Amino acid sequence: MGWIWFAGIVLVTLGFFNAISGLVAVFSPNSLVGVTEQGVVVLDVSAWGWIHLVIGILLVITGFALLSGRGWARMVAIVLVVLNAVAQFTTLQVTPWWSIITILLDVFVLWALVVHGDEAERAAR
């Protein structure tokens, strides 16, 4: 059950951080310009912010459901973690360290849910 607790706590934490960064992006200017070695990257941060805000809220709800032992939370968490990793991958050039850390945490959570998820189901019986 330790890995499921880890996954739930990380989901809630990542969800809060995603929601906060999403709110910041929603109320920021309409575009963000980043200069990379490959050229200039222009992002519409309001759309990016709404995506992160929605994923963040869903991660928090699912994380608390996972911690409370809800059966549906494991499958929903797997889908949301994959979506969160893809969302972080899209902002990799603008926020590389944050995106890499979040993607790594997503991979650990995904591993915990897939490999150790049946332990939670057995403990619930």
N, C-alpha and C positions, 0 to 999 in steps of 0.2 A: 504493500500500500504506500510505501514511501515515495515511489516514483510517481504515483498518481497524485499524491499531495504536492510533490514538486511541480508537476505539470499544471495543477490547478492554481498554485500560487504564482507561477511564472505567467500563466494566462491572464490572471487578474492584473499583475504588475505591467505586463506588456500592453494590456488593454487600456489601463490608465494613462500610460505614456503615449500611446497612439491617440487616445482621445484628446489629451492636452496638446500634442503637436498638431492634431487636426483642427482644434479650435484656434490655435495660433495662426495656422495657414488660412482658415476661413476668414479671419478678420485682418489679414495682411493685405498688402497691395495685390493686384490681380495677377501679376506675373513675377517669376523669379528667374534671374539670369545667372548662369554659372559658366565659367570659362574653364575648359578642360584642354588637355593636349590634343584631343580630336576636334575641337572647335567650341562653339558657343551652344549652351543648352538653355532653352527657354521652356519653363514649366508654368502651366496655369495652376497656381497654388490653391485657388479656391476649390477647384475640382479635386485636386490632390488632398486637400484638407477634409472635404466631405467624405471621401473614400476612407481616409484614416480615422475620421471621427466615427463613422458607422462601424468599421471593423473593430475599433477600440471598444465601443459600447458592447458589441456582440461578444467580444473576447471576455470582457468583465462578467457579463451575464453567464456565459458558458463556463467560465472559470469557477464562479460561485456554485453553479449547478454541479460541476464536476466534484468540487469539494464536499458538497452535500450528498453525493452518491446517486445522483440521477442517472438512469440508464442511457438516456438519449444524449447526454452531454459528451460522451466519448466520441461518437461519430461526428457530431456537430463540431467539436473541438478540432478533430482531424481536418475537416474541411476548412475551418476558419484559419488554422495554423498555416495551411498551404496557401490560402488567399493572402494572409498577412505576409508570408515570405515573398510572394509575387509582388505585392504592393511595395514592400521594402526594396525589392530588386529594381523596381522602376525608378526609385530615387537614389540609387547607388552612386551615381556620379555627383549628385548634389550634396548628400550627407553620407559619405562613404563609411565612416567609422560606426555611426549609429546603425546604418543599414546592415553592415556585416555582423555586428553584435546581435542585432535582432534576428537576423536570418539564422545565426548559430543557435540562439536560444529556441527558435522555432524548430530547428532540426532536433534538438534535445527533447523538446516537448513531444514532437511527433514520434520519436523513438520510444519515449516513455509510454505514450498512449497506445502505440501499436504492439510493442513487446510486452508491456506489463498491464495492459488494459483488462485482460481476463482475470487478473488478480483482484481487481476492484469488483468485478461481477461476482466472483466466488465469495468474496467477503460480504457482499450485500445479501447473500442467501441465508 
